[in-house]
Amino acid sequence: MAVQAITRIEAVRTVSGNRPLLVNFPEAATRTFKKGAILIFNAAGFVDEAGANPVNIIGVADADAQNTTNAGDVNTPVLISQDDTLFRANAVSVSAGAAVAANSVAGSIAGVPTLVGNMYGLTKLTTSTGSGNWVVDLAKQGTNRRVIITNYDPRGTGYPLVTDTYPIVEFLFFQFFAAFGATS
């Protein structure tokens, strides 16, 4: 068992073998989100950080916000949440804004990791370890699910990483909640 550092969400690769789609959008005024944040459009059409259980997810910030005075003064590069792009993040349970520092994933069924193929939500950590980073939140299920876990990241002590603390997983965005997802 190893403790994996909590890191920002990043694009891993695409299913097609192409590069992840990166698009620049005008940033909302006075934004302070970090690279790896989950982004949406605000009511005025500018890029903004998502809140709890986001819908119409544009994707993931590929740079820190620039905290400008006026909306649209700068553009934010966004890795689009399309069904071709695999992302990587820590998978933890979140309680009161903090990652639970226990084995986030316990066991497997006949050697198959229990998280792969399941859907979970996304949460921004607001206290202690990893504060400001978004994670796959194993405590968010049911109507709060936004991503589908496809694999474990092989950087831990063993593979699959079923006993690591704060394991790193690969995931796809559930397209029903993506701004540019399929509608039918």
Secondary structure, DSSP 8 states (H G I E B T S, - for coil): --B------EEEEESSSS---EEEEEB-TT----TT-EEEE-TTS-EEE--SS-SSB-EEESS-----SSTTSSEEEEEE--TTEEEEEEEE-EETTEE--S-SS--EETTEESSTT-EEEEEE--SSTTTT-EEEETT--GGG--EEEEEE-TTSSSSS-TT-BS-EEEEEE-GGGBTTS---
